[in-house]
């Protein structure tokens, strides 16, 4: 933690923060002091955006006589945010439909729908905080509010800050952008490496055929499949049955959340799980509040195993011991994909890793959730928005063991099999296949140093020679280590899993060699 923020936190009695959270608070406040009016802060799902916002609210109230207004786009998020602020000792009012109360408090958490419908106006606003701020660019309600209070500082929070138009300029904002600066707190991979998020293991079974499916633009400005085409492709008996079969094979007993293509599809999934003897419930937005709260409470307590929904739980759902996610809704939207996957990444006691069973083909279309993101504010230009999309992966299953190999790999890193390159025909058998994150090429110098440092630490722990480090480095990057600093670093689960795959491949190769000698 740096000195300016440390003294501010200590002097104002601010809640405790992790180092990267403190850095986000400091960088965001520094941007506002430098003249930026609207700053967007990025942290992955589970990185503690609400805690960061709470610290910012406390600092603002300690230094200003004005009020802090928090805006959210869902009823559930309004009440979750208000509860977190109250737990930090703040007096909080709510502006949300029939639950509106305490509007005189210095902190008010508001539903953007309620504020817009009732045309509330607030005096002496020192700061607006917007939760799930990726929704701002596509929302006339948010833009109307920001135009009205165009001189009030705004801090947005998002785990997916690449929606089209977040950096677009408007005359109503004195030709300044909706958000003028993006503050990046930490990447998903960094939080996994540091133990703040959990490792994710992905399996990709056969997916619905989306050939010919039409697309439309989402609220975040991305292209995604039309709902009617999703429903027709995904809600098929053979696909629902495939979900049950693979869950029983890989995740039986794990607390699981499922994302379906429609309410009917979700109910079909639940019905099949129940028929298989697995306790399961469906949740949707048309249920009474008490009914939804009762189902969520039972799921949190572990009274049943699987909770299925459409998109209701893609934001604001926080049950850390949920260890498996079934993705049965095809999507092309990076925002929607990451919001859904984020539901299972929080660590919990006894949770060694999370499991993603992708029955939608989304991983193959979009990539691994831990891959680098287009962390740049989009000004709304179609060409720039297009450049923000991540490079699509081309995972190839090993014909021998079905392990999904890194892009460009000829030899399987799991079993050592080398297919003969005879033609372009690819054989698929519909069995579930494991998806491993692809190593991006060319690797950045920072990544190479990070891997080298981890290998040094493994060598020290195991008593291996420097030659072992060099050969493992070369196996990953196809070059010998040159110019690397001898600074050990704790090995990540990703590197350890890769080393294990190397050991397995070597053992398989030795077995084949021995079999060959035995036949001679």
N, C-alpha and C positions, 0 to 999 in steps of 0.2 A: 504494500500500500504506500502511495507516495505521501510526502509530508503535508501538502496543502489539504488533501482530502482527510488525512488522518486527524489533523487538528480540527477540521470542521466537524467530523463525526463525533469526536470526543467532546467538543464544546456544545453540541446540540443534542446529545443523548440519542444518537442514531442507532438503529438496529445493526447488529453485526453483519458483515458481508464477507464473502469470499474475495480473494485478491482480484480476480477478473471482473467481479461485480463492482468492486470499488473503482476499478479503472473505467468501467462504463459510466458510472456516475460522474467521475471527475472529467472525463472527455466530453460528456454531454453538456455539463455545466460550462466547461471551457468554451465550447462552440457557441453557446448562447451569449457568454460574455464577449465573444469576439464579434458579435453582431448578427449571428444567425437567429432567425425567429422560429424556425421549425426544424427540429432535429429528429432523425429516426434512429433508434437504438436497436441493434440486432443482437439477439441471443437465441440459441437453439431452444426448442421445446425442452423443458426441464432444466434450463440454465438459470432460472430464478428471475424472470422479468418482473413479476409482481413484487419481489423483494427489492429489486432495484428501484422500482417506482415508489415503493413505500419510503425508502431512504431519501429519494429526491423530494417527495412530498414533505417529509419531516424537515429537511434542510430549507425548503422554500418557506414553510410556515415560521421557522425560527428566524429568518432573515427579512420577512416581508409581513406587512399587515394585511395583505390580500388573501384571496382564497384559492384553493386548488380544486379544479373540476376534473374529474376522471370520466372518460367516455368509453362505453363498450357497446358492441353491436348485438349482444345476446343477453337475455334475461339472466341466464345461469351465470354468465361472466360478471354481470353487475353485482350479484349477491356474493360471489366468491371474492371479488376484489374488495367489496365493502367489509367482508369478514376479516380479510387479511389486514386491512388498515386498522380496523378496530382492535385486532390482536396486538398491534404495535402501539396501542394506547391513544389513538386518534379518535376524536368525536366525528362521526361520519353520518351524513344524511344520504338519502337515496331518492332519485327521481326515476321511477320505473313503474308506470301504470298505476294500478291500485295500491301498490306498495310504497308510493311516494310519501316521504316523511322526512323531517329534519332538514329542510332546504336552507335553514339559517346557519347551519354548521359551516365551519371554515373548509371542510372537505365534503364534497358531494359527489357521489358516484352515480352516473346518469346513463340511462339507455338512450342511444342516439334517436331511436324511434319516438320515445316519449318527449324528448327535448324538441324534436322537429314538429310533432303533432300539436304540442301545447304551446309552442313558441315561447318557451321560457327564456328570460334574459337574466343574466347574473351581473351583479355589480362587483367592482373591485377584484376582478379575476387576475391573479398573479401568474397562474400557469394552468394550461390544459395538458392532461396526460391522456393519450389515446391508446387503449389496449387493442391488440390485433389490428395495428395501423395499416397493414397491407390492404385493408378494405376501403381506405379513404379515397384512393384514386377513382374507384368505380362507383362511389356513393355521392349522389347530389346532396343528400342530407348533411354529410360531413363537410362537403365543400361549402355549402351555404353557411354553416356555422363558422368555418375558418374565414370566409369572406367577411362575415359580420364582425369578428374579433381579430381582424388581420394584424393588429399590433400586439396581440398577446402572445407571449412565448408558448410554443407547443413542443412537447416531447412525445413521439410515437414509439410504440414497442411492437416488435414483430419477430417471429422466427422465420418468416418468409418475405423479406423486404424487396423482392424483385418484381412486384406487380407493375404492369404497364401504366405509366403516367404518374408514378409517385414523385418523380422529379420534374414534372411538367409545370411550366410557368403560366400564370393567369394575370390578366389585367387587374382583377379585383384584389390581387395580392401585390400590387405595385410592380407587376411583371416579374415577380419572384416566384420560385417553385413552391409546390405544395410542401415538400421537404427539401431543405437546402444542403443538408449534410447527413451522411450515414456513418454512424459510430458502430464498429464491429467489436463485440465483446470477446467472443471465442467461437471457434468452429465446433461442429459436432465431434470430429475426431479428437480435438484437444480435450474436450470434456470427457470423452470415453477414455482417453489415455490417462487422465487425472483421476478417474474413478467417479466422476460426478454423473456420468451416464453409463449405461451398460452396453456391453458388446452385443452385436446383433448377428444372428445366424439366419440365413435366408435359404428357403427352398422354393423352387419354381415348378409346379406341376403343369400339366397341359392347361391352356387358357382358352377362353371363348374366342371364337373367330370374329374379329372386328373388321374383316374385309368389307369394304363398301360402306362402313358406318360413317355418317356425316358428323361434322363438328360445328360447334358454335363458340362464341367468345364468352368466357366466364367473367364474373365481377372483377377479378384481378387482371383482366386483359389477356388471359391465356386461352389457347384453343383446347377444347375438351370435347369428348363425344356427346352427342345429343342423348338426352335421357331416354327417349323412346328406343333408340338403337342399343343402349346399354341394357335396358330391361329385356329386350328380345334376345340378345346374345347370351346374357349371363344367367337368366332364371330358367335353366333347363334341368330336368331331373338327373341326367347323367353327370352334369357338373356339380350339382348339389351333393349327389352321392359320392363324387370324387373328393369333395371337401371333407366329408365324414371319414372316409377311408384313410386319407393322409393324416388327418388330425389324430386319429386313434393310433396310427403307426408312429408318429413323431412327437406328439404333444399331449398324449393322453394324461389327464389329471391336472394339466397346467391351467391356471386362471387365464381365460381367453376373451378377447374382444374381437368381434367380427364386423366388417363393413360390407354391407350388401348393396345391391344396385337399386332396390326399391323396397317399400314396406312389405309388399307381397313376397319378394325374394327373401327378405329377412325372416319373415314368418315361416317360409318353407324350410330355410336352414335350421331354425330353431326346432321345427317339428321333426326333422330328420335326426337331429341330435337327441331329442327326447326319445324318439323311437329306438335309438341305439343305446338307451340307458344312461345318457349324459344329461345332467341337470342344466337347463338352458332357459333364457328369457329373452323376449324381444322388447325393444324400447323405441318409441317414436314421439314426434313433436305434438301429435294430436291427443296424447294422453293427458289426463288431469295432472296438475302439478304434484299433488300428493301421491298419485300412483307412480309417477316417474321417480320422485324422491324415495319412495319405498323400495322400488326395484334397485335403484342405485345403492341404497343403504345395504340391502341384502347382498349385492355383489361385492361391496367393500368388505363386508363381514365374512364373505366366503360361503354364503348359504347356497349358492349355485355356482357352476363352473364357467359357463359361456354366456356372454351378453352380446346380442346382435342388434345392430342399428343400421341406418343408412348413412347419414352425415352428422347426426345430432351430436356425437361425441368426438368430432374431429377437432374441436377447440374446447378448452376448459375442463377436459376430463382428466382427473388426477387420481389414479389408483395405482400406486407404485408397484405393488406385487403382481400386477397383470403381466404375465410373462410370455404370452403368445398373442399374435394378431393374425387373423385371417383376412386377407384382402380379396374380396370377391367382387369388387366393383372396378371394372376397367377404367383407367383414366390416362390422359395425356398431360394433365396439369401438374407441374412440379410443385406448386403451392399445395394443392389438395393432397398429393402423395406424401409430402413431408409432414403435413399437419396430422395425417392419419398415422403414419409410422411413429411419430413422436409420442404417441400414447403409450408405447410399451418400453420406452428407453430409460425411464426413471429407475434407479437402483432401489433395492429393497433387501432386507435381511434374508439370506438363503437363496437369493436370485443371482445365479452365476452369469446368465446371459438371457437375452430375449430371443424369441423365435418369430420369424415372419414367414407365413405360408402364403405365397402369392399365387392365387388362382385367377388372376386378372391379366397377366402379361405385362403389368405396369413396370416391374423391375427391368425387364428387357427393353421396354420403350424408353424409360427415363434414366435408369442407372441406379447405382447403389446409393442409399440415403446418406452415406458418409463421404461421398465424392465432393470435390470442391464445388461451391455454389457461385452463381453470378451475382456477387455482392456489390452491386452498383445500382444507384437510383436510375430508373428508366424515365426519360423525358417524354415518352409517348411516341417517339419516332418509330414507325414500324420496322425500319432497318435495324435500328439499335436494339429494339425489343427482340428481334430475331436473333441477334448476336448473343443475347443473354442466355439463350437456351444451352444447356449442357450438351456436350457431345454424346450422341446416342451410343450405347454400348452394343457390341455384337458378341454376346456370350456364346460359346460353342461347347456343347456337352461332349465329354470324352466317350467315344463309342464303347470303351471297355468298362469303365466304372460309373459313368454318368455324372461325374464331377464337372461342374461348369468351369472351364479353363479361363485364365486371363486372356484378354484380347491379344491376338498375334502369337500365342503360345502354340507350338507344334507338339511338343512333348507334354503329356499330362503331368502336372506337378504332384498329383496324388498317387497315381499308380505307375507312372513312368511309361505308359503306352505311347507309341509313336505311330499314328495312322499312315498308311501308304497314300501318297497323293496321286490317285489314278484318275479321278473325275470330280465333278462338282456336286455329286449326289450326296445329300446328307440324310442319314437314317435317324429317325426319332421313334421312340417306342411308347411315349406317353407316361412312363414312370416318373415319379417325382425326382427332380434333379436339384442338387445343391448349387446355389449361386455364390460365387466368391467375388469379392471386390476386385476390380481390374487395376493393375498397376499402370498409372498414366505414363506415357513416354512422349517427349523426354522428361525425365524426373528433374525437379528443381534442385538446385544446390542445397537448399535447406532440407529437403526430404532426404537427399543422399547423406547429408551429415547426420540427420536424425537416425536413419537406419544404421549408419556406421557406429554411432555412439551406443545404440542399443546392442549391437553385436559385440562391442567391446565389453559391455557389462555382462553379457551372457558368457563370454569367454573367461572373464575373471571369476564368475560364479562357478563355472564348470572346470576351470583349470586348462582351458584350451589354448593353443598357441596362436600367435598373431597371424600365422598362415591360414588358420581356420577362418578367422575374421575376413581376411582378404578373399578367400575362395567363396564364402557365403555372400559377400558383397557383390562379387562378380556374377554369382548365380542369379542374383536379383536384377542387377543393372547392366550385365553383359560387358562391363569394363572393370579394370582393376581400380581400387581406391587410390586416388592421388589428391594430395592437398587437403586431406581430412585432418581435423583436429582430434587429438587423443583425449576426448572428454566423454567418459562413460555416461550413459543415461539408462534409466529403468526401462526394461523391455516392455512393450505393449502386448496385449493379448493377440493383436493382429500379427505381430512379428513372431511371437511364440508359436502361433498356429501355422504360420508359413514354415518355420523350422521343423515342426512336426511333420508337415507334408513332405519336406525334403527327406527326412529320415525314413518315412514310409516308402517313398519312391526308391531310395537307395536299397532298402531291404527287399523290395519287390525285384529290383534289378539283380541283386545278388541271388535271389531264389531262382530267377530265370536262368542265370548263368550256371548255377549248380545243376538245375534240371538238364541243361544242355550238356554238361559234362557227364551226367549220369546216363544219358542216352548214347554217348559216344562209345 
